[in-house]
Amino acid sequence: MSLNKEDLKNKIIYRASYRGTKEMDILMIAFVKSIIDKLDVDHLKALNEFINMDDEVLISIKKKESLTKFTNTFINKIIDDFQKF
């Protein structure tokens, strides 16, 4: 089943809003809302992959402790934007 663009955006916003900790909820929803309307479907899929990473990984990325590079160049751009956010 493929999601249309609006369904995918709603799925991403929902996931960003319910991370598990209130602090991460606040951070992720603010970040997602700052970029989501600028993205096409392929980039939304990359954002969905990013938003579904474990909180520990995202915190490590935010603190620039993780040097992981992904094959998807847009995920790398999202990570760069997230670190600057």
Backbone as XML, in Angstrom:
<?xml version="1.0"?>
<chain id="A" units="angstrom">
  <residue number="1" name="MET">
    <atom name="N" x="0.851" y="-1.183" z="0.000"/>
    <atom name="CA" x="0.000" y="0.000" z="0.000"/>
    <atom name="C" x="0.893" y="1.242" z="0.000"/>
  </residue>
  <residue number="2" name="SER">
    <atom name="N" x="0.703" y="2.084" z="-0.948"/>
    <atom name="CA" x="1.491" y="3.313" z="-0.985"/>
    <atom name="C" x="0.687" y="4.463" z="-0.382"/>
  </residue>
  <residue number="3" name="LEU">
    <atom name="N" x="1.395" y="5.308" z="0.319"/>
    <atom name="CA" x="0.760" y="6.457" z="0.944"/>
    <atom name="C" x="0.827" y="7.641" z="0.004"/>
  </residue>
  <residue number="4" name="ASN">
    <atom name="N" x="-0.239" y="8.440" z="-0.009"/>
    <atom name="CA" x="-0.131" y="9.673" z="-0.776"/>
    <atom name="C" x="0.624" y="10.696" z="0.069"/>
  </residue>
  <residue number="5" name="LYS">
    <atom name="N" x="0.952" y="11.822" z="-0.525"/>
    <atom name="CA" x="1.818" y="12.806" z="0.138"/>
    <atom name="C" x="1.231" y="13.295" z="1.464"/>
  </residue>
  <residue number="6" name="GLU">
    <atom name="N" x="-0.034" y="13.619" z="1.493"/>
    <atom name="CA" x="-0.649" y="14.128" z="2.732"/>
    <atom name="C" x="-0.695" y="13.069" z="3.820"/>
  </residue>
  <residue number="7" name="ASP">
    <atom name="N" x="-0.990" y="11.829" z="3.443"/>
    <atom name="CA" x="-0.990" y="10.742" z="4.431"/>
    <atom name="C" x="0.408" y="10.541" z="5.018"/>
  </residue>
  <residue number="8" name="LEU">
    <atom name="N" x="1.408" y="10.608" z="4.161"/>
    <atom name="CA" x="2.791" y="10.451" z="4.620"/>
    <atom name="C" x="3.182" y="11.594" z="5.547"/>
  </residue>
  <residue number="9" name="LYS">
    <atom name="N" x="2.796" y="12.811" z="5.200"/>
    <atom name="CA" x="3.083" y="13.958" z="6.073"/>
    <atom name="C" x="2.407" y="13.782" z="7.430"/>
  </residue>
  <residue number="10" name="ASN">
    <atom name="N" x="1.163" y="13.337" z="7.435"/>
    <atom name="CA" x="0.440" y="13.123" z="8.699"/>
    <atom name="C" x="1.100" y="12.030" z="9.534"/>
  </residue>
  <residue number="11" name="LYS">
    <atom name="N" x="1.560" y="10.973" z="8.878"/>
    <atom name="CA" x="2.244" y="9.885" z="9.578"/>
    <atom name="C" x="3.537" y="10.393" z="10.231"/>
  </residue>
  <residue number="12" name="ILE">
    <atom name="N" x="4.287" y="11.203" z="9.503"/>
    <atom name="CA" x="5.546" y="11.749" z="10.021"/>
    <atom name="C" x="5.281" y="12.688" z="11.191"/>
  </residue>
  <residue number="13" name="ILE">
    <atom name="N" x="4.303" y="13.557" z="11.054"/>
    <atom name="CA" x="3.966" y="14.498" z="12.134"/>
    <atom name="C" x="3.517" y="13.740" z="13.377"/>
  </residue>
  <residue number="14" name="TYR">
    <atom name="N" x="2.714" y="12.712" z="13.194"/>
    <atom name="CA" x="2.256" y="11.919" z="14.333"/>
    <atom name="C" x="3.448" y="11.269" z="15.039"/>
  </residue>
  <residue number="15" name="ARG">
    <atom name="N" x="4.340" y="10.650" z="14.270"/>
    <atom name="CA" x="5.507" y="9.978" z="14.867"/>
    <atom name="C" x="6.415" y="10.971" z="15.574"/>
  </residue>
  <residue number="16" name="ALA">
    <atom name="N" x="6.587" y="12.150" z="14.989"/>
    <atom name="CA" x="7.428" y="13.174" z="15.609"/>
    <atom name="C" x="6.816" y="13.662" z="16.924"/>
  </residue>
  <residue number="17" name="SER">
    <atom name="N" x="5.505" y="13.614" z="17.016"/>
    <atom name="CA" x="4.795" y="14.121" z="18.203"/>
    <atom name="C" x="4.782" y="13.135" z="19.365"/>
  </residue>
  <residue number="18" name="TYR">
    <atom name="N" x="4.961" y="11.864" z="19.086"/>
    <atom name="CA" x="4.863" y="10.826" z="20.115"/>
    <atom name="C" x="6.110" y="9.953" z="20.108"/>
  </residue>
  <residue number="19" name="ARG">
    <atom name="N" x="7.208" y="10.524" z="20.591"/>
    <atom name="CA" x="8.501" y="9.857" z="20.585"/>
    <atom name="C" x="8.712" y="8.981" z="21.815"/>
  </residue>
  <residue number="20" name="GLY">
    <atom name="N" x="8.203" y="9.403" z="22.941"/>
    <atom name="CA" x="8.425" y="8.649" z="24.176"/>
    <atom name="C" x="8.817" y="9.553" z="25.326"/>
  </residue>
  <residue number="21" name="THR">
    <atom name="N" x="9.550" y="10.619" z="25.017"/>
    <atom name="CA" x="9.864" y="11.609" z="26.040"/>
    <atom name="C" x="9.352" y="12.968" z="25.568"/>
  </residue>
  <residue number="22" name="LYS">
    <atom name="N" x="8.895" y="13.758" z="26.481"/>
    <atom name="CA" x="8.332" y="15.058" z="26.134"/>
    <atom name="C" x="9.369" y="15.962" z="25.468"/>
  </residue>
  <residue number="23" name="GLU">
    <atom name="N" x="10.588" y="15.905" z="25.945"/>
    <atom name="CA" x="11.651" y="16.738" z="25.376"/>
    <atom name="C" x="11.886" y="16.394" z="23.907"/>
  </residue>
  <residue number="24" name="MET">
    <atom name="N" x="11.954" y="15.084" z="23.608"/>
    <atom name="CA" x="12.169" y="14.662" z="22.225"/>
    <atom name="C" x="10.940" y="14.966" z="21.372"/>
  </residue>
  <residue number="25" name="ASP">
    <atom name="N" x="9.751" y="14.837" z="21.943"/>
    <atom name="CA" x="8.522" y="15.212" z="21.219"/>
    <atom name="C" x="8.601" y="16.672" z="20.772"/>
  </residue>
  <residue number="26" name="ILE">
    <atom name="N" x="8.972" y="17.542" z="21.677"/>
    <atom name="CA" x="9.036" y="18.980" z="21.394"/>
    <atom name="C" x="10.090" y="19.271" z="20.326"/>
  </residue>
  <residue number="27" name="LEU">
    <atom name="N" x="11.251" y="18.689" z="20.471"/>
    <atom name="CA" x="12.341" y="18.912" z="19.519"/>
    <atom name="C" x="11.972" y="18.401" z="18.125"/>
  </residue>
  <residue number="28" name="MET">
    <atom name="N" x="11.497" y="17.176" z="18.056"/>
    <atom name="CA" x="11.236" y="16.559" z="16.757"/>
    <atom name="C" x="10.055" y="17.202" z="16.035"/>
  </residue>
  <residue number="29" name="ILE">
    <atom name="N" x="8.996" y="17.538" z="16.747"/>
    <atom name="CA" x="7.845" y="18.141" z="16.065"/>
    <atom name="C" x="8.207" y="19.529" z="15.542"/>
  </residue>
  <residue number="30" name="ALA">
    <atom name="N" x="8.986" y="20.279" z="16.300"/>
    <atom name="CA" x="9.409" y="21.602" z="15.827"/>
    <atom name="C" x="10.297" y="21.465" z="14.592"/>
  </residue>
  <residue number="31" name="PHE">
    <atom name="N" x="11.221" y="20.517" z="14.616"/>
    <atom name="CA" x="12.098" y="20.307" z="13.460"/>
    <atom name="C" x="11.293" y="19.865" z="12.243"/>
  </residue>
  <residue number="32" name="VAL">
    <atom name="N" x="10.439" y="18.876" z="12.420"/>
    <atom name="CA" x="9.652" y="18.348" z="11.303"/>
    <atom name="C" x="8.762" y="19.440" z="10.703"/>
  </residue>
  <residue number="33" name="LYS">
    <atom name="N" x="8.089" y="20.193" z="11.536"/>
    <atom name="CA" x="7.198" y="21.237" z="11.022"/>
    <atom name="C" x="7.968" y="22.334" z="10.291"/>
  </residue>
  <residue number="34" name="SER">
    <atom name="N" x="9.248" y="22.515" z="10.631"/>
    <atom name="CA" x="10.040" y="23.551" z="9.971"/>
    <atom name="C" x="10.436" y="23.165" z="8.546"/>
  </residue>
  <residue number="35" name="ILE">
    <atom name="N" x="10.399" y="21.870" z="8.218"/>
    <atom name="CA" x="10.838" y="21.456" z="6.880"/>
    <atom name="C" x="9.800" y="20.696" z="6.060"/>
  </residue>
  <residue number="36" name="ILE">
    <atom name="N" x="8.787" y="20.155" z="6.681"/>
    <atom name="CA" x="7.914" y="19.182" z="6.014"/>
    <atom name="C" x="7.185" y="19.724" z="4.786"/>
  </residue>
  <residue number="37" name="ASP">
    <atom name="N" x="6.784" y="20.967" z="4.793"/>
    <atom name="CA" x="6.024" y="21.505" z="3.664"/>
    <atom name="C" x="6.897" y="21.778" z="2.439"/>
  </residue>
  <residue number="38" name="LYS">
    <atom name="N" x="8.199" y="21.735" z="2.603"/>
    <atom name="CA" x="9.132" y="22.007" z="1.502"/>
    <atom name="C" x="9.543" y="20.729" z="0.762"/>
  </residue>
  <residue number="39" name="LEU">
    <atom name="N" x="9.090" y="19.565" z="1.224"/>
    <atom name="CA" x="9.608" y="18.294" z="0.720"/>
    <atom name="C" x="8.678" y="17.620" z="-0.277"/>
  </residue>
  <residue number="40" name="ASP">
    <atom name="N" x="9.283" y="16.936" z="-1.247"/>
    <atom name="CA" x="8.499" y="16.111" z="-2.170"/>
    <atom name="C" x="8.353" y="14.712" z="-1.558"/>
  </residue>
  <residue number="41" name="VAL">
    <atom name="N" x="7.661" y="13.832" z="-2.248"/>
    <atom name="CA" x="7.365" y="12.504" z="-1.700"/>
    <atom name="C" x="8.635" y="11.711" z="-1.397"/>
  </residue>
  <residue number="42" name="ASP">
    <atom name="N" x="9.619" y="11.734" z="-2.284"/>
    <atom name="CA" x="10.851" y="10.982" z="-2.033"/>
    <atom name="C" x="11.584" y="11.499" z="-0.804"/>
  </residue>
  <residue number="43" name="HIS">
    <atom name="N" x="11.615" y="12.802" z="-0.642"/>
    <atom name="CA" x="12.269" y="13.383" z="0.532"/>
    <atom name="C" x="11.455" y="13.131" z="1.794"/>
  </residue>
  <residue number="44" name="LEU">
    <atom name="N" x="10.139" y="13.078" z="1.659"/>
    <atom name="CA" x="9.305" y="12.724" z="2.807"/>
    <atom name="C" x="9.587" y="11.293" z="3.262"/>
  </residue>
  <residue number="45" name="LYS">
    <atom name="N" x="9.829" y="10.412" z="2.315"/>
    <atom name="CA" x="10.170" y="9.031" z="2.677"/>
    <atom name="C" x="11.487" y="8.986" z="3.446"/>
  </residue>
  <residue number="46" name="ALA">
    <atom name="N" x="12.448" y="9.808" z="3.036"/>
    <atom name="CA" x="13.720" y="9.885" z="3.762"/>
    <atom name="C" x="13.509" y="10.461" z="5.155"/>
  </residue>
  <residue number="47" name="LEU">
    <atom name="N" x="12.667" y="11.493" z="5.265"/>
    <atom name="CA" x="12.357" y="12.073" z="6.570"/>
    <atom name="C" x="11.661" y="11.048" z="7.458"/>
  </residue>
  <residue number="48" name="ASN">
    <atom name="N" x="10.788" y="10.252" z="6.880"/>
    <atom name="CA" x="10.108" y="9.202" z="7.640"/>
    <atom name="C" x="11.116" y="8.188" z="8.181"/>
  </residue>
  <residue number="49" name="GLU">
    <atom name="N" x="12.084" y="7.831" z="7.369"/>
    <atom name="CA" x="13.141" y="6.921" z="7.824"/>
    <atom name="C" x="13.931" y="7.552" z="8.975"/>
  </residue>
  <residue number="50" name="PHE">
    <atom name="N" x="14.259" y="8.821" z="8.836"/>
    <atom name="CA" x="14.992" y="9.540" z="9.879"/>
    <atom name="C" x="14.180" y="9.613" z="11.171"/>
  </residue>
  <residue number="51" name="ILE">
    <atom name="N" x="12.927" y="9.976" z="11.060"/>
    <atom name="CA" x="12.081" y="10.196" z="12.237"/>
    <atom name="C" x="11.818" y="8.891" z="13.001"/>
  </residue>
  <residue number="52" name="ASN">
    <atom name="N" x="12.007" y="7.750" z="12.335"/>
    <atom name="CA" x="11.778" y="6.466" z="12.986"/>
    <atom name="C" x="13.033" y="5.868" z="13.617"/>
  </residue>
  <residue number="53" name="MET">
    <atom name="N" x="14.120" y="6.617" z="13.618"/>
    <atom name="CA" x="15.321" y="6.155" z="14.320"/>
    <atom name="C" x="15.082" y="6.207" z="15.825"/>
  </residue>
  <residue number="54" name="ASP">
    <atom name="N" x="15.813" y="5.398" z="16.559"/>
    <atom name="CA" x="15.699" y="5.393" z="18.019"/>
    <atom name="C" x="16.098" y="6.744" z="18.595"/>
  </residue>
  <residue number="55" name="ASP">
    <atom name="N" x="15.487" y="7.094" z="19.713"/>
    <atom name="CA" x="15.789" y="8.369" z="20.368"/>
    <atom name="C" x="17.273" y="8.492" z="20.711"/>
  </residue>
  <residue number="56" name="GLU">
    <atom name="N" x="17.890" y="7.399" z="21.151"/>
    <atom name="CA" x="19.303" y="7.445" z="21.517"/>
    <atom name="C" x="20.165" y="7.819" z="20.311"/>
  </residue>
  <residue number="57" name="VAL">
    <atom name="N" x="19.820" y="7.278" z="19.155"/>
    <atom name="CA" x="20.558" y="7.586" z="17.931"/>
    <atom name="C" x="20.351" y="9.053" z="17.555"/>
  </residue>
  <residue number="58" name="LEU">
    <atom name="N" x="19.121" y="9.521" z="17.648"/>
    <atom name="CA" x="18.824" y="10.911" z="17.304"/>
    <atom name="C" x="19.522" y="11.887" z="18.254"/>
  </residue>
  <residue number="59" name="ILE">
    <atom name="N" x="19.568" y="11.555" z="19.516"/>
    <atom name="CA" x="20.272" y="12.406" z="20.483"/>
    <atom name="C" x="21.763" y="12.433" z="20.160"/>
  </residue>
  <residue number="60" name="SER">
    <atom name="N" x="22.319" y="11.279" z="19.846"/>
    <atom name="CA" x="23.727" y="11.206" z="19.470"/>
    <atom name="C" x="24.002" y="12.040" z="18.212"/>
  </residue>
  <residue number="61" name="ILE">
    <atom name="N" x="23.105" y="11.982" z="17.266"/>
    <atom name="CA" x="23.236" y="12.793" z="16.048"/>
    <atom name="C" x="23.155" y="14.270" z="16.391"/>
  </residue>
  <residue number="62" name="LYS">
    <atom name="N" x="22.184" y="14.638" z="17.203"/>
    <atom name="CA" x="21.991" y="16.046" z="17.579"/>
    <atom name="C" x="23.229" y="16.598" z="18.273"/>
  </residue>
  <residue number="63" name="LYS">
    <atom name="N" x="23.843" y="15.793" z="19.125"/>
    <atom name="CA" x="25.044" y="16.220" z="19.861"/>
    <atom name="C" x="26.311" y="16.104" z="19.020"/>
  </residue>
  <residue number="64" name="LYS">
    <atom name="N" x="26.156" y="15.664" z="17.778"/>
    <atom name="CA" x="27.267" y="15.468" z="16.848"/>
    <atom name="C" x="28.258" y="14.425" z="17.358"/>
  </residue>
  <residue number="65" name="GLU">
    <atom name="N" x="27.759" y="13.468" z="18.122"/>
    <atom name="CA" x="28.589" y="12.376" z="18.624"/>
    <atom name="C" x="28.624" y="11.219" z="17.620"/>
  </residue>
  <residue number="66" name="SER">
    <atom name="N" x="27.613" y="11.167" z="16.772"/>
    <atom name="CA" x="27.522" y="10.108" z="15.779"/>
    <atom name="C" x="28.074" y="10.604" z="14.450"/>
  </residue>
  <residue number="67" name="LEU">
    <atom name="N" x="28.975" y="9.852" z="13.878"/>
    <atom name="CA" x="29.566" y="10.216" z="12.595"/>
    <atom name="C" x="29.022" y="9.342" z="11.469"/>
  </residue>
  <residue number="68" name="THR">
    <atom name="N" x="27.889" y="8.686" z="11.722"/>
    <atom name="CA" x="27.291" y="7.794" z="10.745"/>
    <atom name="C" x="26.879" y="8.555" z="9.494"/>
  </residue>
  <residue number="69" name="LYS">
    <atom name="N" x="27.253" y="8.024" z="8.359"/>
    <atom name="CA" x="26.831" y="8.566" z="7.069"/>
    <atom name="C" x="25.946" y="7.532" z="6.398"/>
  </residue>
  <residue number="70" name="PHE">
    <atom name="N" x="24.913" y="7.994" z="5.758"/>
    <atom name="CA" x="23.956" y="7.118" z="5.104"/>
    <atom name="C" x="24.135" y="7.188" z="3.593"/>
  </residue>
  <residue number="71" name="THR">
    <atom name="N" x="23.709" y="6.137" z="2.911"/>
    <atom name="CA" x="23.812" y="6.125" z="1.456"/>
    <atom name="C" x="22.820" y="7.087" z="0.824"/>
  </residue>
  <residue number="72" name="ASN">
    <atom name="N" x="21.706" y="7.334" z="1.497"/>
    <atom name="CA" x="20.721" y="8.289" z="1.004"/>
    <atom name="C" x="21.225" y="9.690" z="1.336"/>
  </residue>
  <residue number="73" name="THR">
    <atom name="N" x="21.594" y="10.442" z="0.321"/>
    <atom name="CA" x="22.175" y="11.768" z="0.553"/>
    <atom name="C" x="21.188" y="12.727" z="1.192"/>
  </residue>
  <residue number="74" name="PHE">
    <atom name="N" x="19.889" y="12.527" z="0.955"/>
    <atom name="CA" x="18.937" y="13.435" z="1.580"/>
    <atom name="C" x="18.850" y="13.199" z="3.079"/>
  </residue>
  <residue number="75" name="ILE">
    <atom name="N" x="18.996" y="11.958" z="3.524"/>
    <atom name="CA" x="19.023" y="11.709" z="4.977"/>
    <atom name="C" x="20.224" y="12.427" z="5.582"/>
  </residue>
  <residue number="76" name="ASN">
    <atom name="N" x="21.350" y="12.413" z="4.899"/>
    <atom name="CA" x="22.524" y="13.144" z="5.389"/>
    <atom name="C" x="22.230" y="14.643" z="5.476"/>
  </residue>
  <residue number="77" name="LYS">
    <atom name="N" x="21.473" y="15.182" z="4.515"/>
    <atom name="CA" x="21.090" y="16.595" z="4.565"/>
    <atom name="C" x="20.141" y="16.847" z="5.731"/>
  </residue>
  <residue number="78" name="ILE">
    <atom name="N" x="19.197" y="15.947" z="5.961"/>
    <atom name="CA" x="18.286" y="16.078" z="7.097"/>
    <atom name="C" x="19.081" y="16.081" z="8.399"/>
  </residue>
  <residue number="79" name="ILE">
    <atom name="N" x="20.055" y="15.190" z="8.511"/>
    <atom name="CA" x="20.885" y="15.123" z="9.715"/>
    <atom name="C" x="21.634" y="16.437" z="9.907"/>
  </residue>
  <residue number="80" name="ASP">
    <atom name="N" x="22.198" y="16.955" z="8.846"/>
    <atom name="CA" x="22.908" y="18.241" z="8.921"/>
    <atom name="C" x="21.969" y="19.356" z="9.380"/>
  </residue>
  <residue number="81" name="ASP">
    <atom name="N" x="20.771" y="19.415" z="8.796"/>
    <atom name="CA" x="19.776" y="20.424" z="9.189"/>
    <atom name="C" x="19.344" y="20.222" z="10.650"/>
  </residue>
  <residue number="82" name="PHE">
    <atom name="N" x="19.190" y="18.979" z="11.068"/>
    <atom name="CA" x="18.782" y="18.659" z="12.436"/>
    <atom name="C" x="19.854" y="19.122" z="13.434"/>
  </residue>
  <residue number="83" name="GLN">
    <atom name="N" x="21.112" y="18.927" z="13.093"/>
    <atom name="CA" x="22.186" y="19.343" z="13.989"/>
    <atom name="C" x="22.244" y="20.875" z="14.114"/>
  </residue>
  <residue number="84" name="LYS">
    <atom name="N" x="21.875" y="21.567" z="13.064"/>
    <atom name="CA" x="21.882" y="23.028" z="13.077"/>
    <atom name="C" x="20.622" y="23.617" z="13.696"/>
  </residue>
  <residue number="85" name="PHE">
    <atom name="N" x="19.565" y="22.802" z="13.812"/>
    <atom name="CA" x="18.268" y="23.271" z="14.296"/>
    <atom name="C" x="18.318" y="23.624" z="15.760"/>
  </residue>
</chain>
